Amino acid sequence: MSAKSVRPLIVGIGGTVRSPSSSERVLTVALAAAEAAGARTVMLGGDLLSRLPIYNPNDAEHPPERSALVDAIREADGVIVSTPGYHGSLSGLIKNALDSLEPLRQDARPYLDGRAVGCIVVADGWQACGSALAHLRSIVHALRGWPTPLGATVNSALKPFDEAGALKEPWQVETVAQQVVAFAKMWRPPAA
């Protein structure tokens, strides 16, 4: 099977230490949309991310949680990050996960290079949504990723989930996922 015929792998990073968090539930919607667009998906949620040690650039050890994160991103054709917005920025949990990608520095595709990255923020208010999204997009740029044209924001103050727990208006989140998959398909290396 050629590299072009294999479905792209989209890795989702998101959540909080509280499960199920709103940001993790929204990430689940995004990954379902990515699968519907023809991708394979892997979710690295709050449970795994909360066990990541705080990133230390002098730490030569790679605990299994960091190895799982780094290995998944290394294989990824695209990434979707869903973070809560805390006090105008992304959560420390998500920032720590992104900092923990440092072992990719020397790879042929360093950090998030050559990968579309969908950015999603769930926050209690539009101001927090906007500023956290801007910070997340800046971090993705610093990691050499390509933020999708649309970044999604979900205002939790507006009660975005229905009684069954479904996201009432998923179009932004689904569009971000579709853009990640479309770009991942375009950027895949040619068949060997």
N, C-alpha and C positions, 0 to 999 in steps of 0.2 A: 504494500500500500504506500503510495507516495505521500510526502509531507503535506501536499496541498489537499489530499483527500481525507486526511484525518481532521476530525472536528477540533477547533481550537480549544485550549484549556483556559478557562477564566477562573481566577482565584479571588474569592471574596474575603476581605478582612474587615471585621466589625463586631460591635457589641460592647457590652459593659460587664462588670463583675456581677451584675444582677441579671439573671436570666429568667424568662425571656425579656430582653430589653427592647425598647422601641427601635433602636438603631439596628439591632440584630434581626428583628422581624422585617424591617424594611429591606435589609440585605437579602433576606430569604426571597422576597418578592423580586428583587433585581436578578438574583441567580436563576430563578424560575424563568424570567424573561430571557436571560442569556441562553438557557437550555432550549427554549422555544425558538430562538434565533439560530440554533444549530451548534451550540457549544457544549462542551463538557464542563462541569463546575466542581470546585472544591471550596468548602466554607471553613474558614478559620475564625471561629467565633469567640465570644467573651470567655468561655471556659478555658480554652487553650491560651488565649492572650493574657488572662489574669495570672497564669502560672509562669509567664515569661519573667525572668529576673530583670531588674532595671538594667538598661544597657550600660555597659562599662567598656570603653574602648581598650582598656588594658587587660580585659578578661580573655584569655586564650581558650577557655573551656566553652563548649557549645552544648548546653543542656538540650535534652530531646525536644523541648518546645521550640527553642530557637532553630534547631536543625530542621524541624518540620516546617516552620515558617519559611526559612531560607530555601529549602529544597523545593517547596511548592512554588515560590516566586521564581526560582531559577527555571522551572519547567513551564511557567505560565506564558501564555500568549497575550493575556490581558488581565487587568486587576480591577476590582471594584472595592472601594473603601467606603464604609459607612460608619460615621462617628457621631456620637452625641456632641452637641455644642455646649461647652461648659464655660461660662464667664467670658464669652466672646471668642473662644478658640476651640480647637479639637480637644478631646480628652487625653489625659496623660497615658492611658492604656493604649490608645491608638498611636500616639506619638512614640511611645516606647517600642511598639511593634515596627513602626517605620524606621526608627533608629536602629533596630536590631537587624536590618537588612545590610548592615555594613560589610558582612562577609562576602557580599556580591561585588564589592569594590573592584576586584581584580578579574572578574569574569569577562568573557568575550562580550557579553551584554551586561555592562556594569549596572548595578542598582536596578532601576526600572526602564533602562534604555530599550527602545524599540517596542515598548508596550503601551497600549492605550490604557488609561486609568480613569475609571468613572468615579466621581466624587459625590458623595451623598452626606448630607448633614440633617440630623433630627435634633431640633432644639425648641425650647419653650419661648417662642417669639421670633419675629422676622429679623430683628437686629442681630440676635445671636446666630441665626441661620446664615445670614449674609457674611458676617465677619469670620465665622468658623469656616465657611466654604472658601473664602479668600485665603485664609491661612493654609487650609488643606491643599488647595491648588498650588500655592507657593512651595510647599514642601514637596509635592509631586514633581514640580519643575526642578527643584534642587536635586532630586533623585533621578533626573534625566528622563522622567516619564512624560507622556503626552496626555494631559487632561482632556477628556472629551469636551466638545463644544458646549454641551449642556451639563451643568452641575445641578443636582436635585437637592431641594430643601423641603423638609417636612416640618411644619409648625405644630408641635405637640400640644400647644395651648388650644388649638382648634379641634381637638379630639379627632385625629385623622383615621382612627380605626373604628369599624362598625362593631356591633354587639358580638359578632362571630369572630372578631379579631382581624378581619381583612382590612387592608388599606383601602379607604374609600375612593381616593383619586390616585391611582398608581401610574398615571401616564408619564410623569417626569422620571420616576425611578425606572420604569420600563424603557423609556427612551435612552436614558444613560446606558443601560445594559445593552440595548440594541446597537448603540454607537460603539461600545467597547468591542462587541463581537464583530461588527462590520470592519472596524479598523484592524482587529486581530487577523481577520481573514485576508485583508489586503497586504499586511506586513509579514505574513508567514514566509519563511525562507523557501526558495524554489526547491522542487524535488531534486534529490541527489542523483 
